[in-house]
């Protein structure tokens, strides 16, 4: 049987970044007009919505990295 892929396998390399990523998630969701459940359970959210949040987070992180590199 194949091993399940997903958020449970992801590890944050820099633990201090966890709070910043969580904040970014909420900012992106707000910009997209998506409500994140207050209880933290995403089971009732559409996969399309959670994917959109994650995709936009990655885009934002890439933009931030590009800006940092261009300033050097």
The 8 nearest C-alpha neighbors of each residue, nearest first, counted from 0:
[[1, 2, 3, 4, 5, 8, 7, 6],
 [2, 0, 3, 4, 5, 8, 7, 6],
 [1, 3, 4, 0, 5, 8, 7, 6],
 [2, 4, 1, 5, 8, 7, 0, 6],
 [5, 3, 2, 8, 6, 7, 1, 9],
 [6, 4, 7, 8, 3, 9, 2, 10],
 [5, 7, 9, 8, 4, 10, 3, 11],
 [6, 8, 5, 9, 4, 10, 3, 11],
 [7, 9, 6, 5, 10, 4, 3, 11],
 [10, 8, 6, 7, 11, 5, 4, 12],
 [9, 11, 12, 8, 7, 6, 14, 13],
 [10, 12, 13, 14, 9, 17, 16, 15],
 [11, 13, 10, 14, 16, 15, 17, 9],
 [12, 14, 15, 11, 16, 17, 10, 18],
 [15, 13, 16, 17, 11, 12, 18, 10],
 [16, 14, 13, 17, 18, 19, 11, 12],
 [17, 15, 19, 14, 18, 13, 20, 11],
 [16, 18, 20, 19, 15, 14, 21, 11],
 [19, 17, 21, 20, 16, 22, 15, 14],
 [20, 18, 22, 16, 21, 17, 23, 15],
 [21, 19, 23, 17, 22, 18, 24, 16],
 [20, 22, 18, 24, 19, 23, 17, 25],
 [23, 21, 19, 25, 24, 20, 18, 26],
 [22, 24, 20, 26, 21, 25, 27, 19],
 [25, 23, 21, 27, 22, 26, 28, 20],
 [24, 26, 28, 22, 23, 27, 29, 21],
 [27, 25, 23, 29, 28, 24, 22, 30],
 [26, 28, 30, 24, 29, 25, 23, 52],
 [27, 29, 33, 25, 31, 30, 26, 52],
 [28, 30, 32, 26, 31, 27, 33, 25],
 [31, 29, 27, 28, 32, 26, 33, 25],
 [32, 30, 28, 29, 33, 27, 52, 51],
 [31, 33, 29, 30, 28, 34, 27, 35],
 [34, 32, 28, 31, 29, 35, 48, 30],
 [35, 33, 36, 32, 28, 29, 25, 37],
 [34, 36, 37, 33, 28, 25, 39, 41],
 [37, 35, 38, 39, 40, 34, 41, 44],
 [36, 38, 39, 35, 40, 34, 41, 25],
 [37, 39, 36, 40, 41, 35, 42, 43],
 [38, 40, 37, 36, 41, 35, 42, 43],
 [41, 39, 38, 42, 36, 43, 37, 44],
 [40, 42, 44, 43, 39, 36, 35, 49],
 [43, 41, 44, 40, 45, 46, 39, 36],
 [42, 44, 41, 45, 40, 36, 46, 35],
 [45, 43, 41, 42, 46, 48, 49, 35],
 [44, 46, 47, 48, 43, 49, 42, 41],
 [45, 47, 49, 48, 50, 44, 51, 42],
 [46, 48, 50, 45, 49, 51, 44, 52],
 [49, 47, 51, 45, 50, 46, 52, 44],
 [48, 50, 52, 46, 51, 47, 53, 45],
 [51, 49, 53, 47, 48, 52, 46, 54],
 [50, 52, 48, 54, 49, 53, 55, 47],
 [51, 53, 49, 55, 50, 54, 28, 56],
 [54, 52, 56, 50, 51, 55, 49, 57],
 [55, 53, 51, 57, 56, 52, 50, 58],
 [54, 56, 58, 52, 57, 53, 51, 59],
 [57, 55, 53, 59, 54, 58, 52, 60],
 [56, 58, 60, 54, 55, 59, 61, 53],
 [59, 57, 55, 61, 56, 60, 62, 54],
 [58, 60, 62, 56, 57, 61, 55, 63],
 [61, 59, 63, 57, 62, 58, 56, 64],
 [60, 62, 64, 58, 63, 59, 57, 65],
 [63, 61, 65, 59, 60, 64, 66, 58],
 [62, 64, 60, 66, 61, 65, 59, 67],
 [65, 63, 67, 61, 66, 62, 68, 60],
 [64, 66, 62, 68, 67, 63, 69, 61],
 [67, 65, 69, 63, 64, 68, 62, 70],
 [66, 68, 64, 70, 65, 69, 63, 71],
 [67, 69, 65, 70, 66, 71, 64, 63],
 [68, 70, 66, 71, 67, 65, 64, 63],
 [71, 69, 67, 68, 66, 65, 64, 63],
 [70, 69, 68, 67, 66, 65, 64, 63]]
